[in-house]
Amino acid sequence: MKIRRFMAAALTGLSLLSIAVPEMGLANGLRVVKRGTSVTLDVPMNRAVVVESDDPFAELSIANPNIADISSLSDRTIYVLGKSPGLTTLTLLDASGKLITNVNVRVAADVSEFKERLRQILPGEQIEVRTANDGIVLSGNVSSAARLQRALDLAERYAPERVSNLMSVGGVQQVMLKVRFAEMQRSVSKALHSSVALGSQNGNASGETGQWLFGNNGLGNTPIEVKDGIAGALAFQFGVGSLQVGLLLEALEQKGVVRTLAEPNLSALSGQEAKFLAGGEYPIPVSQDGGTVTVEFKPFGIELNFIPRVVDGDVINLELKAAVSAIDTSNTVTANGLSIAAFSRRETSTTVELRDGESFAVAGLVQDDFLDNTSQIPWIGDVPVLGALFRSADYQREQTELVIIVSAHLVTPTRGEALSLPTDRIKPPSESELFLLGRTVHSQKGPASEVAKQDFNGSYGYVMD
């Protein structure tokens, strides 16, 4: 008897508990057709879902009809249409007006098609797609900035101006750019000048060509004046009666080679601009209104500006501007008593794409200048063989070859001890080493000791491993 009373009390408590907490039986009271049961009903926007109730209902109500619209297909079947993003409540009552269940209806944008397109366009990328109110939230890691942008562009097609980006780019995103300016200049200059002077012994008659100088006392007391820069000269003088004849031959041959090499290195984050200048600024006066003169400074030296973009994996897009300039005193302009020097400048501005560790010759120049001049005394200079004494010739040729090569590397930071500095290789000597041994540098110990032993006849500079 006591057992029966205990069982009856337990059943009564369970029934009261189910009435007090209707949500516990709610999950089992409704089921989505072909989708199972759920306390929260997810409905895609502008699409419909049909649900069934385990118990027959007599009345339906929706808290916010602007979010979802409902209609009954039978006493157990409900048609739910998603209208706008949001969360509302669906209530079911039986014939006696008692509550059967409350269902949370959540309407969100349909992203199933977007997920499928994302897997097709960007396979292998770990991108998670979620809905937030009426927008799309993207999260996860992508392999490059270009693929991140593709995912955002695709999401904009499904939710214009309602895309939240929580994605991050993995991998190395720092680029070190190495630019090499290599220029060789070769010049050859040859000249052969002849000058003839005629004069009388008593100074009553005289004449000359070229640079031969003489006075009224005849050629015998006249000094020979050779042109500046002439490497060699040969003079002849003889007389025929009272006629004095002087002949001066001047010869010049010059050869020269100029080598110019500049290698600026610079590192930057993908998508960020980096600037480098090793040189100085030259003051240039500029005339202003009212007669005043101001000074503007023009930079010169080694300049490098570039913007790297890691496109996909190890593909790097480079937008760069590089220049090497120097003051050229041979071309000077004088204005208002002020001498302004010119500049020699080699510059390139371009955009290239290459992979990690690859090099690209972005600019090249081969220039060959030729100059040939001949001057002579009319008619006499045209005489074969003998006319060479009355003719001067100049020959100049300049050849220039310039190439600009860029190399890009994906880099990561390292410990400071792994880097060798130029100052690590040269140490000031002690007084005994300087005055007694004649050493200009101090022999140091350590990893850079072998490099420090090199003098200025060998290689020097910096090393980065």
Secondary structure by P-SEA (a helix, b strand, c coil): caaaaaaaaaaaaaaaaaaacccccccccccccccccccbbbbcccbbbbbbbcccccbbbbcccccbbbbbccccbbbbbbcccccbbbbbbcccccccbbbbbbbbccaaaaaaaaaaaccccbbbbbbcccbbbbbcccccaaaaaaaaaaaaaacccccccccccccccbbbbbbbbbbbbbbbbbbbbbbbbbbccccccccccccccccccccccbbbbbcccccbbbbbbbbcccbbbbbbbbbbbbbbbbbbbbbbbbbbcccbbbbbbcbbbbbbbbbccccbbbbbbbbbcbbbbbbbbbccccbbbbbcccbbbbbbcccccccccbbbbbbbbbbccbbbbbccccccccbbbbbbbbbbbbbbccccccccccccccbbbbbbbbbbbbbbbbbbbbcccccccccccccccbbbbcccccccccccbbbbbcccccccccccccccccccc
